[in-house]
Amino acid sequence: MKRRDFIQQATAGTALVTLGGVGLQSFSSPSTRKITILHTNDVHSHIDAFGPNDGRNANKGGVARRATLVENIRKENPHTLLLDAGDIFQGTPYFNYYGGELEFKLMSMLKYDAATIGNHDFDNGIDGLYAQIPHAKFEFISANYDFSNTVMDTHVKPYKTFVKDGIKIGVFGLGIELKGLVDPAMFKETKYLDPIEISQDMTRILKDEEKCDLVICLSHLGYNYRNEPKVSDLSLAKATKDIDLIIGGHTHTFLPKPTIVKNIENKNVLVNQVGCYGIYLGKIDFYFDNGNNKSANGTSIIV
């Protein structure tokens, strides 16, 4: 690893962010619990690392290297979730030849906990996506794609909850509008629902009914759009409440550390996205004190 890359990796995201307006002194206690969220997005079938002559991505990425990183982080903190924000498919001959089987099998070997669905995951049609589901040993979550009239019905859940070290974590998924982006013959009768309205439903369910301590949105909406009316991760964060972290995809935006956005209640929301092709691994550490007050610290790790 080049020295400047190492310095960037080591220093990005060192600031501790409080969530919900809690003072930092709350997190100095030895009883503080730490939850680690690891994430990828827009890997686009990049199984192998880039070669030494591949321009700015030279010698970066690769599933094997990511597996080693994830394994080491899990050893350091077993209370870890691994998530993906969509566009798993399309981008190398591996997808053209195997149709997504290899991607899902490798993600299963890495023990991904959940993934949402991106527009390119329909590139072999919804039937092609469905055909690969048996190879995925992790959950697909999407709250604003209504699959009820398709083969994917019952194979995608709106949200999933996890418990790590006594902390209950709720994760829900969002996808971008497919109309105008994907041939309708590919997604068939999949219905797109308004992501802001759906997020309000999801946060109410996760906070009030499921009693989650941490709420994560796994989004393939895109980081931000200038002069376009599309819902983005930044606009979603501002228009909603009770989301602690938005893990993004679609726009291939690289953030060296999470963006902090004020939500509708003027509380901090973290928004993160780690570019594309598996070149980076996102890492967000959440710290909970005895009263389950939380703070967070995020960075992007070069693979």
N, C-alpha and C positions, 0 to 999 in steps of 0.2 A: 504493500500500500504506500502510495506517495505520502511524503511527510505532510504536505498541506492538506491532503484528503483526511489524514488521520487527525490533524488539528481541528478540521471542520467537524469531523465526526465526534470528537471528544468535547467540543465546546458548544455545539448547537443545542439550543433548548435547555440551558442550564437553569433558567429562571423557574422558580416555584410559583405556580398559579393557584390562587385560592378560588374555590367554586362555591357559590352561594354566600359570598361575603364573610367568610370565616377568617379569623386572625391567624397568622402564621405560627404564633406561639403554641397553638393547639397541637402541632405536629412534631414537637420535640420529645414527646413521651416515648419510652421504650416499648409501650404497648401498641404503638401505631402499627396498623396492618397495611401491607403493600400489595396492590393488585397490578399486574403488568398486562397491558394490551399490546399485542404485536399485530401488524397489519400490512397487507399488500393490496395493490389495485392495478388493473390493466396490464397483467403479466403477458397476455397475448401469446400464449403457447411458446414462450421463450424458456425452453427446458435447459439448454446448454448456456454456459457463460459466453459472453462476447470474446472474440479472439483478440490477440495483441495488436492487430491492425485495424480494429473497428472504431477508428476515430475517437470521439469523446467518451464512448462507452467501453473502450478497450479494457479487457481483463476484468470486467464487472459482471455481476449477475450470476445466474445458474442455480438450478434447484438444489444441487448437492451442497453448494456453499451456504445457501439459505438454510438448509436442513441443519448444518453444523452450528450456525448462528442461533437458530431457534432452540436446538438441543442445549447449548451452553446457557442461554438465558433461562430456560426452564429449570436447569440444575441450580442456578442462582436463586430463582424464585419459582417454586412449583405452582404458585397461584397465578397462572398465566393463561390468557386466551389468545388464540391465533385466528384472525378474521381476514376475509378478502372482500373487496368492494366491486367485484364484477369485471367483465371482459376478460374472462379466463381464456377464452377461445380466440383463434384467428391471428396469424402473424408469422408462422413458420410452417415448413412442410410437415412437421409433426401433426399439426391439426388437419392438413389436407389429406394425410395418409390414414391417421388413426381416428379422426373425427371427434376428438376430445377425450377418448378413453385414457390416454397417457396422462393428460393433465389432471383428471379426477383421481386416477390411481396414485399419482405422486403426491397430490394434496392430501389424500387419505393417509399416505405413509408419513407425511409431516404432521399428521393429526390436527389438521384445521378443525376448528370448532363450528364455524358457520361461514357462509358466503352469500352475497346477494347476486342478482342476475343483471348483467349488462347487455347493451344492445347487440354486441358482437356474439354473445352467447346464443343468439338466434340464427347465426350464419349458416348452419345446416338445417334451418327450420326448427320449429318447436318439436317436431317428431325426432329430429336428430339430437336435440338436447335431451329429450325424454329417454332416448335409447341409451344414453351414457349414464343416466342416474344410478343404475345398479353399481357402477364403479366408484361412486362417491360415498364415503363413510362419514360424511359430515352433513349438516343441515343446510338447505337452501331457504333463505328468508326474504320475502318481499311482501310488503303490506299494501302497496298501491298498484300491483299487477293482479287483476282478478282473472285467475286461470280456470274458473268454475266450468266453462264450456270447452275446455281443452284437455289434452292428454296429461297435462301437468297438474291438473286438479288433484289435491291431496298430497302432492309431492313437494309443495312449497308452502311454508308456514309464514304468517305475518310477522311473528316474533318468536324468540326463544329466550328462556331464562337459564342462568347458570349460577351456581353458588361456589365461591372460592374463599376459603378461610372465613366462612361465616358471612361474607358479603354477597348479597344477591344482586346479580347483574342482569339487566334486561337489554336485549339487542333486537332492534327491528330494522327491516330493510326497505329501501326505496329505489325505484328505477326511473329512468328518463322516459319521456314520451316517445313511443316507437314510431308513431305516424310521422312520415316525412323523413325518417332516419333508416327505417328497415322496411323492406318489401312486405306489404300486408299478407302476402301468401306465406311468409316465413313465420309470422306470429299468430296468424289465423284469428281466433276470437278472443285473444287476450285483451282485456280492457284496462286502460290506463285511468287511474283515479288521482285526484288532486293531492299532491304530496303534502301540502301544508295542512289541509283538512285531515288527512290520514294520520299525520304526525300528531296532531292534537288528540285524536282518538287513541293512538298508541301510547303517548305519554300518560294519558289519564289511566289507561289500563295498567301500564307498567308501574306507575307510582302509587295509584290509589287502590287498585285491586290486587296486583301482584306484590306490592310493597317492596319494590326494588330500591336498593341503595345507590345504584349507578345505572344510568340509562344511556345507551349508545345507539346512534343511528348509523347504519351501514348503507351508504348512499352511492348511487351511480347517476346522480343528477348533474354533476359538474361543479367546479369550485366557484366560478363567478362568470357572469355574462355582462359585457358592457353594451348598452344600447339595445338589449334584447329583453323581451318580457319573460323569458324562461325562469323558472324557479331554480336557484342554485343553492349550494351548501350555505353560502354566506347569507342569502336572503331567507332561507329556511331557519337558520339560527336566530335571526333577528325577529322573525314572525311567530316564534313558538316559545314554550317554556318547558322546563324539566328535562331537557336534553343536556347531558354533560359533555358528550363527545360526538362529533360527526366525523366519521371516517369516509373520505370521499374517493371518487373515481371519475372516469369518463374524459376529463379535460387534460389528463396527463400532466397535471400541475405538480411541480416539485416544490415542497416546502421544507426548508431545513429544520424548522420547528413549527409547532401548531400556531395557527392564527387564533387570536382571542377576540370573540365577538360578544357584545352585550345582547342578551335575549329580551323578550318583551317585558320581563320583570327586572331588567337591568342587572341580571346576573351573568357571570362569565360562562361562555360555551367555548370549548376547544374545537377547532376545525383543522383536520389534517389530511394530507394526500401526499403520496410518495412517488410522483412521476409515473413511470411505466416500466415494463419489461423485466421486473424483478431486480432492478439495479439497486434499489434501496429497500430496506425493511423499516417500517414505522414502529416506534416504541414509545408508549405512553405509560408512565407509572402513576397510579393513583394511591394516595395515602389517606387512611381513615384513622381518626382518633377514637377514643372510647365512646364518644357521642355520635359516631359515624359522620362527623364533619369531614369534609374531604378537600384535598389539594391535589395538584397534578404537575408533572414534569415530563416534557416530551422532547423527542429528538428523532432524527432520521439516520439510520446506520447504513453506510455503504457496504454492499455485498461484494 
